[in-house]
């Protein structure tokens, strides 16, 4: 039986064009929780972004893997934190010097403030949408202040994003660099060896659960550690080819609430002491069709 659900948000549980988890999906989460299943968003987003994504439905946010698992919340309390090394972050910023299309952005999760390192105010304003919409201003250097979430905003395409990432990998081996979304080549910065998959295992162990009791959902590169680490891994139909190839199970599209359908399936099956129907050979890709006829 499934006892823990780990779900990515953008383009998985929530459609990227809207960024909000639908009432139907929140109803599914409540049903799973009522059946004794833990639910945790497993996201690259900071905790400050989650209440508005869930329309302040805090019952869905008691357990969370935020910032790609660098912040783990259980029963509403922060139980584990993995900060970024400030010296390595400063080296990342220096490695971007001379580039006019890539900037390190620091996200202070305690206050919700975001700052770009050494970007001019004019540049931030010119590219505020869609690259710097939440960035409050600029700093000359990475401050001597704890940082958990940071990323590099690349103003360009994924070809350019991969070029920038190669430079970062060479200069900052203390970190891993992943693309968290399909729309823009933002590069999330993670401590080397720490990711959503490791965080998911940490949480499952803390809850006394085995790998077989975990189900995870994803669509993009930063979900690969989840999809490859857990036996019951699920990709949505709009996932990248690499993410789809890594998943064991496949369901419908994020914009059709396919993950919500799967969560309802988990809620029913766990209450009955069974595995979900989409893990028992049924064609899960048609789940959205079932929803439309419910």
Secondary structure, DSSP 8 states (H G I E B T S, - for coil): ---EEEE-TBTTTB-TTT----HHHHHHHHHHHHTT-EEEEE-SS-HHHHHHHTTT-GGGGSEEEEGGGTEEEETTEEEEE----HHHHHHHHHHTTT-SSEEEEEEETTTTEEEEES--HHHHHHTIIIIITT--EEESS--SS--SEEEEEESS-HHHHHHHHHHHHHH-TTEEEEE--SSS--EEEEETT-SHHHHHHHHHHHTT--GGGEEEEE-SGGGHHHHHH-SEEEE-TTS-HHHHHH-SEE---GGGTHHHHHHHHHHHHHHTTS--GGGTTS-GGGHHHHHHT-
